[in-house]
Amino acid sequence: RLLGLRAHGAAEAAVKTKGILLWGGGRGGDAGRGLRTGPKAKERVQWKKILVADDAGEDAGEDEARRVKREAAAELEDRVARFYKLVRLPILAYEQLAIPLRLAFAVPMIEKPLPIALDVAADLFELAIVVHSVRREFQLHQLAHAPGHLARATADDEDEPPYTLGQLLLDLLTVAVLVGGRLVFLLGGPKWLWMIAQVVRASRVRQLMSFMGQLNADLTTNVTVFAIFKFALVVFSVPHWVGCMWWIICEYNADGGSFAVGSWPVQYAMLVGRGELFEPAHTDGIQRYIMSQYMSWSGVTSTGYGSISLVKQSEVWFGILIILVQIVFYAFVLGTL
């Protein structure tokens, strides 16, 4: 576009110069010989050339100002893109870790200030991404109706996937259902909306996988740091999800306000010699998470559960599933190392 503007300015200046030269001839007795002779004619042509040169200088100054403005806008866009890559990855990783926590430990995750603050920060960042994506699609739509060469050049430079209306509605829904589920529970309502919200928020796990694929294909990504991050995410995410599932199973088998007799939390309480752990109401979120992670790492690392036996049928079936998960987990760890 800049080259086109410069060529247009040069052509316009040439036309002006040609008109000035022709203006000096074609009159009086010297019309057939072209240009007028004499000092006055030469002064007039010189004066007009100076005016044309000044106009060309002004056009060049305007082109330089536009170029500087475009470079500043491109630099700002590059900074925004770097900030987007730096922040979006940990936010999506947090969402991937928070979903099983919200399912297994619903009450602490709804009421505690720290989870509320983290959820609000993550949703505000996602809403900022939604606004940026909508604005970008609107600009591309405007450029699509611009002159053909400009529209084609812009379309060729766009490598990001389009932001569709379905994606927009899904992103807004993930924010709305979590906020709605938390407010309903805090106002004394049921917990089922909070559980449904986690199913909808699971779409961000898919976004995490897609975003990691984009980073892996990006030539500007630090391969070493990205590989370490991916390895750590898998190593800690698998036991994290398994531990949260262990707690969901024990709450499913709970008899009223107490754990079922023979269930793994009761055996764990007897093993550590803390009778208060028999009652779920007497344990806070951190104690519950530690107990579930003990079961998780004991199964995933194949060290066994020690003096704890799997008695309930649901626990046995889940123990079988952990054996299958363990095979894939080992294959990934050994293959990455």
C-alpha positions in Angstrom: 0.0 0.0 0.0 2.9 2.4 0.9 4.5 1.7 -2.5 1.2 2.4 -4.2 0.8 5.7 -2.5 4.3 6.7 -3.4 3.8 5.8 -7.0 0.5 7.7 -7.1 2.2 10.8 -5.6 5.1 10.6 -8.2 2.6 10.3 -11.1 0.6 13.2 -9.8 3.7 15.4 -9.5 4.7 14.5 -13.1 1.3 15.5 -14.4 1.5 18.8 -12.5 5.0 19.5 -14.0 3.8 18.6 -17.5 0.8 21.0 -17.1 3.1 23.8 -15.9 5.5 23.3 -18.9 2.6 23.3 -21.3 1.2 26.4 -19.6 4.3 28.2 -20.6 3.7 27.6 -24.4 0.9 27.7 -26.9 0.2 31.4 -26.7 1.1 34.3 -28.9 3.5 34.1 -31.7 5.6 31.3 -30.0 2.7 28.8 -29.9 4.0 26.6 -32.6 7.4 26.4 -31.1 6.3 25.0 -27.7 7.8 26.9 -24.7 8.0 30.6 -24.4 11.4 32.1 -24.3 12.5 35.0 -22.2 13.3 35.7 -18.6 9.7 36.0 -17.4 8.7 32.6 -18.7 11.7 31.0 -17.1 11.0 32.6 -13.8 7.4 31.5 -13.9 8.3 27.9 -14.7 10.9 27.9 -11.9 8.4 29.3 -9.4 5.9 26.6 -10.3 8.4 23.9 -10.0 9.2 25.0 -6.5 5.5 24.8 -5.6 5.3 21.2 -7.0 8.4 20.2 -5.1 6.8 21.6 -1.9 3.6 19.6 -2.5 5.7 16.4 -3.1 7.6 17.0 0.2 4.3 17.4 2.0 3.0 14.1 0.5 6.3 12.3 1.5 5.8 13.7 5.1 2.3 12.4 5.2 3.5 9.0 4.0 6.2 8.9 6.7 3.7 9.8 9.4 1.4 7.0 8.2 4.3 4.6 8.2 5.3 5.6 11.8 1.7 5.2 12.9 1.5 1.7 11.3 4.7 0.6 12.9 3.5 1.8 16.3 0.3 -0.1 15.9 2.1 -3.2 14.8 4.4 -3.0 17.8 1.5 -2.6 20.2 -0.2 -5.6 18.5 2.9 -7.6 19.0 3.1 -6.7 22.7 -0.5 -7.7 23.1 0.1 -11.0 21.4 3.1 -11.7 23.6 1.1 -10.9 26.8 -1.8 -13.1 25.5 0.5 -16.1 25.1 2.2 -15.5 28.4 -1.1 -15.2 30.4 -3.5 -17.4 28.6 -1.6 -20.7 29.0 -1.5 -20.6 32.9 -5.1 -19.4 33.0 -6.2 -22.4 30.9 -4.0 -24.7 33.0 -5.7 -23.3 36.2 -9.1 -24.0 34.7 -8.1 -27.5 33.9 -7.0 -28.0 37.5 -10.0 -26.2 39.0 -12.7 -28.2 37.3 -12.2 -31.4 39.3 -11.7 -29.4 42.5 -15.1 -27.7 42.0 -16.7 -31.1 41.5 -15.1 -32.9 44.5 -14.9 -30.0 47.0 -17.9 -27.9 45.9 -18.6 -26.0 49.1 -15.0 -24.7 49.8 -14.6 -23.8 46.1 -17.8 -21.8 46.2 -17.4 -20.0 49.5 -13.7 -19.5 50.0 -12.3 -16.0 48.9 -9.2 -17.4 47.1 -11.1 -19.6 44.6 -13.6 -16.7 44.0 -10.8 -14.3 43.3 -9.1 -16.7 40.9 -12.3 -17.5 39.1 -13.1 -13.8 38.7 -9.6 -13.0 37.4 -9.7 -15.9 34.9 -13.2 -14.9 33.6 -12.2 -11.3 33.2 -9.3 -12.3 31.1 -11.5 -14.6 29.0 -14.0 -11.7 28.5 -11.1 -9.5 27.4 -10.1 -12.2 24.9 -13.7 -12.3 23.7 -13.8 -8.5 23.1 -10.4 -8.7 21.3 -11.6 -11.6 19.1 -14.9 -9.9 18.2 -13.1 -6.7 17.3 -10.6 -8.5 15.2 -13.3 -10.3 13.3 -15.1 -7.0 12.7 -11.9 -5.5 11.3 -11.4 -8.4 9.0 -15.0 -8.1 7.8 -14.4 -4.4 7.0 -11.2 -5.2 5.2 -13.0 -7.9 3.2 -15.1 -5.1 1.6 -12.0 -2.9 1.0 -10.2 -2.6 -2.4 -9.3 -6.0 -3.7 -5.5 -5.9 -3.3 -5.8 -4.7 0.3 -8.3 -7.3 1.2 -6.3 -10.1 -0.3 -3.1 -9.0 1.4 -4.8 -8.8 4.8 -6.4 -12.2 4.3 -3.1 -13.8 3.4 -1.4 -12.5 6.6 -4.1 -13.9 8.9 -3.1 -17.3 10.2 -5.4 -17.4 13.3 -8.6 -19.5 13.0 -11.8 -17.5 12.7 -13.8 -16.6 15.8 -17.3 -18.0 15.1 -20.6 -17.1 16.7 -20.8 -20.5 18.3 -17.5 -19.9 20.0 -18.6 -16.5 21.2 -21.8 -18.0 22.7 -19.9 -20.8 24.4 -17.4 -18.4 26.0 -20.1 -16.2 27.3 -22.0 -19.3 28.6 -19.0 -20.6 30.5 -18.7 -17.4 32.4 -22.5 -17.0 33.0 -23.1 -20.6 34.4 -20.2 -20.4 36.8 -21.3 -17.1 38.2 -25.0 -18.2 38.3 -24.2 -21.5 40.0 -22.1 -19.8 42.7 -24.8 -17.1 43.4 -27.6 -19.7 43.5 -25.7 -21.8 46.0 -24.7 -18.8 48.2 -28.4 -17.7 48.3 -29.4 -21.1 49.6 -30.3 -22.8 46.4 -29.3 -26.3 45.1 -25.9 -27.3 43.9 -26.9 -28.9 40.6 -26.4 -25.7 38.6 -22.8 -25.5 39.9 -22.2 -29.1 38.8 -23.6 -28.4 35.3 -21.4 -25.4 35.1 -18.3 -27.6 35.4 -19.5 -29.7 32.4 -19.7 -26.5 30.4 -16.4 -25.3 31.6 -14.8 -28.5 30.4 -14.7 -26.8 27.0 -11.7 -24.9 28.3 -9.8 -28.1 28.6 -10.2 -28.5 24.8 -9.2 -24.9 24.4 -6.0 -25.6 26.4 -5.1 -28.5 24.1 -5.8 -26.4 21.0 -3.8 -23.5 22.4 -0.8 -25.7 23.3 -0.9 -27.1 19.7 -0.7 -23.5 18.4 2.2 -22.7 20.7 4.0 -25.9 19.6 3.6 -24.8 15.9 4.8 -21.3 16.7 8.4 -20.8 15.7 8.8 -18.0 18.3 8.0 -20.4 21.2 10.8 -21.4 23.5 10.8 -25.2 22.9 12.6 -26.1 26.1 10.4 -24.1 28.5 7.3 -25.3 26.7 8.3 -28.9 26.9 9.0 -28.6 30.6 5.7 -26.9 31.2 3.8 -29.6 29.3 5.6 -32.4 31.1 4.9 -30.9 34.5 1.3 -30.2 33.6 0.7 -33.9 32.7 2.6 -35.3 35.7 0.6 -33.3 38.2 -2.7 -33.2 36.4 -3.3 -36.9 36.1 -2.9 -37.6 39.9 -4.9 -34.4 40.6 -7.9 -35.6 38.6 -7.6 -39.1 40.0 -7.5 -37.9 43.6 -10.6 -35.7 43.1 -12.4 -38.7 41.6 -11.5 -40.7 44.7 -13.2 -38.1 46.9 -16.3 -38.0 44.7 -16.6 -41.8 45.1 -16.3 -41.6 48.9 -19.0 -38.9 49.1 -21.2 -41.0 46.8 -20.9 -43.9 49.2 -21.4 -41.7 52.3 -24.2 -42.6 54.6 -25.9 -39.4 55.6 -23.3 -37.2 57.3 -20.8 -40.0 57.9 -18.5 -42.0 55.6 -19.7 -45.5 54.8 -18.2 -48.2 57.0 -15.3 -49.9 55.3 -14.8 -47.1 52.8 -11.3 -45.9 52.2 -11.7 -42.6 54.2 -12.6 -44.6 57.3 -9.6 -46.9 56.8 -7.4 -43.9 56.3 -8.6 -42.3 59.5 -7.9 -45.5 61.4 -4.5 -45.8 59.8 -3.4 -42.3 60.9 -5.2 -42.5 64.2 -7.5 -39.6 63.8 -11.1 -40.5 64.6 -12.4 -37.0 63.7 -11.8 -37.8 60.1 -14.7 -40.2 60.2 -17.1 -37.3 59.8 -16.9 -35.2 56.6 -18.1 -32.2 58.5 -14.9 -32.3 60.7 -12.5 -32.1 57.8 -11.6 -29.0 55.9 -10.8 -28.8 52.2 -7.1 -29.1 52.6 -7.4 -32.3 54.7 -9.8 -33.8 52.2 -7.4 -33.0 49.3 -4.4 -34.5 51.1 -6.4 -37.8 51.8 -7.5 -38.0 48.2 -4.0 -37.3 46.8 -2.6 -40.1 49.0 -5.0 -42.5 47.3 -4.2 -41.1 43.9 -0.4 -41.3 44.1 -0.5 -44.7 45.7 -2.4 -46.0 42.8 -0.8 -44.1 39.9 2.7 -45.0 41.1 1.8 -48.6 41.7 3.1 -48.5 45.3 -0.2 -49.8 46.6 -2.5 -48.4 49.2 -0.7 -49.9 52.2 -3.2 -51.0 54.9 -6.2 -49.6 53.0 -8.3 -52.2 51.1 -10.8 -51.4 48.4 -14.1 -52.7 49.8 -16.9 -50.9 48.0 -17.7 -52.0 44.5 -17.3 -48.5 43.1 -13.9 -48.3 44.7 -12.8 -51.6 43.1 -14.0 -50.5 39.6 -12.2 -47.2 40.0 -9.1 -49.0 41.1 -9.2 -51.0 37.8 -9.5 -47.8 35.9 -6.5 -46.4 37.6 -4.5 -49.4 36.5 -5.3 -48.5 32.9 -4.5 -44.8 33.5 -1.2 -45.9 35.1 -0.1 -47.6 31.9 -0.7 -44.5 29.8 0.9 -42.3 32.5 4.1 -44.4 32.6 4.2 -44.5 28.8 4.0 -40.7 28.6 6.6 -40.0 31.3 9.1 -42.5 29.9 8.5 -41.3 26.4 9.0 -37.7 27.3 12.2 -38.3 29.3 
